[in-house]
């Protein structure tokens, strides 16, 4: 059991997952207006960046059908566009379509092996499917390749929500039970030092 303790520490790093895999932009942006402005002249556009940006604004505005259409148009114009694949994956992830999200993140990370955000999101989608060990391995590879990116992904409340969600799906998983125990220890330590 001693050899696996570092794994549980890393599992917590993996549990610090954002709901839609990553954007921390403020909610006070006027996404519908940004989407309307981006849509001007877009119909005839052959610019995959413009379609991707429009898709992102629609996604943030909560207009998922239009976001899907925009991301797919971007990818039709430039099939090797890793950012659009990642964004399409984030949209699937937000809709709890984890297998499709995994395919998109995998494609993005294959197109650009240095695209840490896509690799992190791939770990998220695998984790959400209950494949915890595989998610951990994916995360560890990212951590080894880009420790600075992996280290920035921290949020206790989101980690706890992810753990509770996973435990609801698989209450007897020994890895999750150990993770729960360690999370409680870390929370007590955090409150003791008032971090």
N, C-alpha and C positions, 0 to 999 in steps of 0.2 A: 504493500500500500504506500510506503514512503516514496517510491519512484513515481507514483502517479500524482502526488501532491502538486508538483509544478504544473501538471496538466490541468488540474482544477483551477489553479491561479490563471492560467491562460484561457480556460473556459470562461472565466469571468470577463476577461478582455473581449472574448467573442460575444458574450451576452450583452455587452454595451452596444446594442444595436439600435439604430434609429428605425422608426416605424417604416419609412419608405426608403430606407437605406441611405439617407445621408444629408439632405440639404438642411442647413441650419439658418437659412435666410429668415429674416423677420416676417412675421405674419401680417405686418402692417402695409405691405406692398399692395397696390391695387392691381391684382393679377388680371381681372377681366379687362381693364383698360389697356394694360400692356398687351394682352392678347388681341384686342381690337386693333390697336396701333400696328402690331406685327402682321396682322392679316391684310393690311392695305397693300394691294398690288401683288399679293402672294399667289393668287390663282395661277398666273402664267409663269411664276418663278421656277427656275431650274436650279436654285441655290439650296443645296441640302442643309447648309447652316441656318438659313432663314426658316426652313420648314422645321428643323429641330428646335430652334428657339421658340417658334410659334407653338409647337407641341408642348414644350416645357411650360410656357405661360398658360396654356389651356389646362394642363395637368394641375398646375398650382391653383388655377381658378376653379378646379373641380369638374371640368368638362371633359370627362374621360373619353367619350366617343370621338371628339374632335382631336384630342391628344393622340389617340391611337392612329387616326387618319394621318395626322401630321408626321408622326414618327415613321409610319410606313412609307409615306411619300418621300421623306428624307432618305430612307434606306433604299427605296427604288432608284433614287437619283445617285446614290453613292453606297452601294452594298457593303463596302468595307469601312463604314463610318462607326468606329467603336463607341463614340459618345452617344450616338443615337441608339445603338443597341443597348447600352447601359440605361439610357432614359426609358426605353421601351420596357426593359426589365423592371425598372423601378415602378413603372405604372402597373405592370402585372403583379408585382410584389404588394403594392398598396391595395390591390383588389383580392389579395390572398390567393392568387394563381401562381403558386410557388414553383411548380414544375416548368411552366412557361417562362417564369422569371429566371429560373436557373439556366434555361437554354439561352436566353438573351444575354445574361451576364457571362456565361461561358463563351459565347460567340465574341463578345466585346473583349474579354481577356485573351482570347486566342488572336484576335486582330491586333491587339496592343498589349503585349506581356507586361509592360511597365505601367499599365493603367491600374493603379492601386485601388481606386474607387470601385471599378468593376470587379476586381478580385475580392474586395471586402464584401461587396454586395452578393457575390457568388456564395461566399461563406454564409451570409445571412439567409439566402434562399434555401441552402442545403439544411441549415439549422432549423428553419421553420418547417421543414418536411420531417423533422424528427431524426435526421441522420447526424447525430451529435458528433460522433467520432470523425466522420468524414468532414464535417464542418470545421472541426478543430484542426484537422490536418491541413485543410485549405487555408485557414487563418494562420497557422504556423508558417506555411510557405510564404504567405504575404509578410508576416512579421520578420521572417529571416531576410526577405528581399527589400523590404521598405519599413524598417522599424519606426521611423518617424511618423509615417502615416498611421500605422497600426496603433501607436501609442496615443494618438490624438482622439481616438474614438472612445470617450468615456462618459457615462451618464448612469448614476446609480439607480434612479427611478426607472429608467428604461430597462436596465439590466434586470431589475426585480420583476417588472411586468413580463419580460420575455421568459424568465425562469418560471413564474407562476403559470404562464400560458403553456409552457412545455410540460410542467407537472400536471396540469389539467388533462393534457393529452396522454401522458404516460406517468402516472403517479408512482409506479414501482421501479422506475429506472434508477439504478444505483448511482450512476454518474450525476443525475439531476438531484438526487437526495443529498449526495455529498456537496454538490454545488450550493444547494439550499443551506446546508449547515455552515459552509464557509462564508456565504453571503451574510448570514446572521452575525457571524464572528466579525466580519469586516465592518458591518453597520455599527456594531457595538463599539468597536475600536474608533470608528469615525466619530461617533457621538461623544466618546470619551475625550477626544482631542478637539472636538468642535471644529471640524474641517469645513 
